[in-house]
Amino acid sequence: MQKILNLLNSSGIVYGYEVLDFKQGDCFSYLKLRAELINSTYLYVRIYISRVDYIYSFHWQDKNNNLIIRWDNAPHHNNVSTFPHHKHIGEQVTESYEVTVEEVLSYIGKETKWF
């Protein structure tokens, strides 16, 4: 999980972040945080990692709390070619190739007009 915090600290699009929850045991880690991006949007991150699981949700929203995109791997959209990985853009569910915080930040950095 330290790798994720280091990534946020070094990202050019992250203004700051707040760790909302962190748990760690012998064979698992859980991290929940909110990152404010430099364009006043927010990325909420939830990651659970164990020896056998990698469960994530990355929720990007605007300053008015409206969803821009949410990436996750909840196994409920089995018609998507990248199942269980998918993203929600409004009401549309589509395939997702971004499954890490680094990939999501890269996607946001490329797709956003920064001001």
C-alpha positions as CSV (number, residue, x, y, z in Angstrom):
1,M,0.0,0.0,0.0
2,Q,3.0,2.3,0.5
3,K,3.5,2.1,-3.3
4,I,0.1,3.7,-3.8
5,L,0.8,6.5,-1.4
6,N,4.1,7.2,-3.0
7,L,2.4,7.3,-6.4
8,L,-0.1,9.8,-5.1
9,N,2.7,11.9,-3.6
10,S,4.6,12.0,-6.9
11,S,1.6,12.4,-9.3
12,G,1.4,15.7,-11.1
13,I,-2.4,15.6,-11.1
14,V,-3.0,14.9,-7.4
15,Y,-3.3,18.0,-5.2
16,G,-3.6,16.0,-2.0
17,Y,-5.2,13.0,-0.4
18,E,-6.8,11.7,2.9
19,V,-6.6,8.1,4.1
20,L,-10.1,7.3,5.2
21,D,-9.4,3.7,6.4
22,F,-6.5,1.4,6.5
23,K,-6.3,-2.2,7.8
24,Q,-3.5,-4.7,7.6
25,G,-3.1,-8.3,8.8
26,D,-0.8,-11.1,8.3
27,C,-2.1,-11.9,4.8
28,F,-4.2,-8.9,3.7
29,S,-4.3,-5.1,3.3
30,Y,-7.2,-2.7,2.9
31,L,-7.0,0.9,1.9
32,K,-9.7,3.5,1.4
33,L,-8.8,7.1,0.5
34,R,-10.0,10.2,-1.2
35,A,-7.6,12.1,-3.5
36,E,-8.3,15.6,-4.6
37,L,-7.1,16.3,-8.1
38,I,-5.7,19.6,-9.3
39,N,-8.9,20.3,-11.3
40,S,-11.1,20.1,-8.2
41,T,-12.4,16.6,-9.0
42,Y,-12.0,13.7,-6.6
43,L,-10.9,10.1,-6.9
44,Y,-12.1,7.7,-4.2
45,V,-9.9,4.6,-3.9
46,R,-10.8,1.3,-2.2
47,I,-8.4,-1.7,-2.5
48,Y,-8.3,-5.0,-0.7
49,I,-5.3,-7.2,-1.4
50,S,-4.7,-10.7,0.0
51,R,-2.8,-13.7,-1.1
52,V,-5.7,-14.7,-3.4
53,D,-7.8,-11.6,-3.9
54,Y,-7.4,-8.2,-5.5
55,I,-10.7,-6.3,-5.1
56,Y,-10.8,-2.6,-6.1
57,S,-13.1,0.3,-6.8
58,F,-11.9,3.7,-8.2
59,H,-14.7,6.3,-8.2
60,W,-13.9,9.6,-10.0
61,Q,-16.4,12.4,-9.4
62,D,-16.7,16.1,-10.1
63,K,-16.8,18.8,-7.5
64,N,-20.6,18.5,-7.4
65,N,-20.4,14.8,-6.4
66,N,-21.5,13.6,-9.9
67,L,-19.9,10.4,-11.2
68,I,-17.5,10.8,-14.0
69,I,-16.2,7.2,-14.1
70,R,-16.1,4.3,-11.7
71,W,-13.8,1.4,-12.3
72,D,-14.3,-1.9,-10.3
73,N,-14.1,-5.7,-10.5
74,A,-17.3,-6.7,-8.8
75,P,-18.4,-9.8,-10.7
76,H,-21.8,-8.6,-11.8
77,H,-21.3,-7.6,-15.5
78,N,-20.3,-10.9,-17.1
79,N,-21.3,-9.7,-20.6
80,V,-18.3,-7.3,-20.6
81,S,-15.3,-8.7,-22.5
82,T,-12.9,-7.8,-19.7
83,F,-15.0,-9.4,-17.0
84,P,-14.9,-8.9,-14.0
85,H,-13.0,-5.7,-14.8
86,H,-15.3,-2.9,-16.0
87,K,-16.1,0.8,-15.8
88,H,-19.2,2.8,-15.4
89,I,-19.5,6.0,-17.4
90,G,-22.8,7.4,-16.4
91,E,-25.3,4.6,-17.0
92,Q,-23.1,2.8,-19.5
93,V,-21.0,-0.2,-18.4
94,T,-18.0,-1.0,-20.6
95,E,-14.8,-2.9,-20.6
96,S,-11.9,-1.6,-18.6
97,Y,-8.2,-2.2,-18.9
98,E,-7.3,0.1,-16.0
99,V,-7.1,-2.0,-12.9
100,T,-4.6,-0.2,-10.7
101,V,-4.4,3.3,-9.2
102,E,-1.4,4.0,-11.5
103,E,-3.4,3.1,-14.6
104,V,-6.5,5.1,-13.5
105,L,-4.4,8.2,-12.8
106,S,-2.7,7.8,-16.2
107,Y,-6.1,7.5,-17.9
108,I,-7.5,10.5,-16.0
109,G,-4.3,12.5,-16.9
110,K,-4.7,11.8,-20.6
111,E,-8.5,12.2,-20.8
112,T,-8.8,15.4,-18.9
113,K,-8.3,19.0,-19.9
114,W,-6.3,20.4,-17.0
115,F,-6.7,24.1,-16.2
